[in-house]
Amino acid sequence: MSYKRFFSSEEEYATFYSKSANVNARLLSNFSTNAICIDFSCLCGENMDIVTYPSGEHAFHGGKFKIISAQLGVCGARQAELFEYSRLFEGNTLKDCHFKSSADAKRSGGKSGVRLTESELRNWDAQSMLLQEQICREKLKDPATLQFLLSTEDRYLVHFERATGWPRYGAMVLAAENSPYNDGLRWMKGDNLLGEMW
């Protein structure tokens, strides 16, 4: 496993996540509660509705089940189960939604929710970044989000994720003294897909 990126100083990157000290940095996180409208006809290749979610996290996980149900094609019990479950993530605000927080949406969209087969997960993996791209574009319609993004100028954005193993959607920046190469640089551990998307 090789580290993807290194930094010589903290000025070269900006981190964001749901509990960032900078409240505006939180806006880039999927946990930020801004209503998100997703046009599923762009993602599923068929005539589907535009759906509103109370956060990017709700959109990501609700969208996952909606996209997989659409990919199953033929109406059947599994397709209906996934489609109905996807609707639990919908709503204009957290009050309108079955899952009352972004953390609930994350749990319910993961291993605590409806289990997906290996085949369904492979199909989702191929679509997940397209959905996340649409979520990010929707978030940019919020002036505060756009203003914060512009304020980062040319700094590399890191979606901070404290995880064991190798984070996929986020990353951790290791302090220079913890560098795996003893070179005095800060190294990024993780793929940081969400950070790179911004």
N, C-alpha and C positions, 0 to 999 in steps of 0.2 A: 504494500500500500504506500503510495507516494503522496506527499503533501502537495496540494494543487497550487498554492500561492504563498508568497511571503511578503512581509512588510518591514521596512526599516524603522518606521515610527507609527504612532497612533494616528497621526494626521493623514495618513494615506488611506484610511478606511473609516467607515461609519457603521455602527451596528444598530440593529433595530430588532425588537421583539415586543410581545404584548405587555411587558412590564418595564420597558425602557424608561430611564430617568427623564429623558426628553419626551414629553407627552406627544409631541408632533411625530416623533419617530415611530410611535405605536401605530400610527395610521397606516403604515406599510404592512403591518402584521395582519394575517387573516383573522386574528382574534378581535380586531377593531370592529366595533359595531356600527358600521355604516351599511345602509341598505344597498344590496347588490342585485342588479337585474341581469339575468343570463338568458341569452337567445339560444335555445337548444337546437334550433333548426340549423345553425352554423356548425354545431358539433356532431349532430346525429344524422345529418343528411336527409332529413325528412321534415315534414311540416309539424313542428312542435311549438308549444307556447313559449313566451318569454316568462320566466319565473323570477320572483323576488325572494331574496333571502336576507335575514337580518345581519349577517356578517359574511366575510370571505370564507371562514371555516365552515359555516352552514352551507354555503354555495359549493365548496369543494367536495364535501362528503355527500350532501344531497344530490349534487350533480353526478357523483360517481355512480350512485344507484340508479339514477334516471338514465344515464348513458348506457350502462350495462344492460338495463331492461330493454332499451331500444335496440341494442345490438342482438338480443336474443331473437328478435324478429317475430316469430310465430307466437300468437297469444297462447299462454299456458300458465300453469300455476306458479312457476318460478318467475316468469316475467311479471305477473301480477303482484307477487310478493315483493319483488325489488322496486317496482313502480310505486306501490302503496307506501313502502318504507321511505322512499325518496321524498314523499310529500310531507313527512314529519319534520323535515328540515326547513320547510318553506314558511314565509311570513315577512311582513314589512318591518316588524320590530321583534325583539326577544319575547315580548308579551304575547304576540300573535303566534308564536312558534311552539311546537311541542318540546323542543330542546331549549331550555331557558338560558343557556350561556354558550359561549364559543367552546369552552372546555367540555360541556356536555355533548356538543356536536362532534368534537374530536373523538371523544370516547365512543359515542354511538356510531360513528362512521368507521371505527376501527374494530378491534377484537371484541369489544363489548356489544357490538351491534350485530346485524345480520351477517353471517359468515359467507364469504365469497369462495367459490371454487378456484383452483389453480388457473383454469382456463379463463374464468371471469377476471381474475387479477391480472393476467397477462394482457387481456384486452384493455383493461382499465389503465394499466401502465403506459400503453401506447397513446392513450387519450388524455392522461392526467395533466400534462403540461399545456395542452391546448386549452383546457378548462381554466387552469391557473392564469394563463395569459389573458383570457377574457376577464377574469376576476380583477387582475391588475389594471387592465384598461378601464374597467368600470370605476375602480377606486380613484383613478386620475380625474374623474369628473368632479370630485370634491376639491374645491379650491385650496383647502388647507393641506390636503395630501400632495397636490401638485406643487404648492409652495415649498413644502418641506423637501420634496424630492429635488427640486431645483436648487435648494440651499445646500445640498450635499456636493454640488459642483462635480468635480471629476474624481471624488473619493469613491473607492470600491465599497459597495454595500454588502454587509454581512448580516444575514438573518441568524441571529444568535440562537443556538440550540445546544443545550447541555444534554448530551446523550452519550450513553455507552456505545462503543463501536464507532462506526463511521456514519455521521448524519447525512441524510440524502437532501432534504429540503433546506437545511441550515448548516451552520458550521460553528466551530469555536476557534478563536485566535489564541494560540499558545504564546505565553510570555516568552521573551527572548531567553530567559534562563531555563525554560523548559523545552527549548528547541531540540528536536531530535538530531540535529546536525551540529550543535554547539558552534553556530556561526554568528550568534548575536542578533539574529533576525527573529521576527515574530512569524510563526507559521500557522496557516489555516488548516484545520482538521475538519473535513467534511466537503460534500459536493456543493452546498450552498445554492441549490437550484432556484430557490425563491429570491435570494439576494441577487443572483445573476440576472434574473428576469427583470428586475427593476432597473 
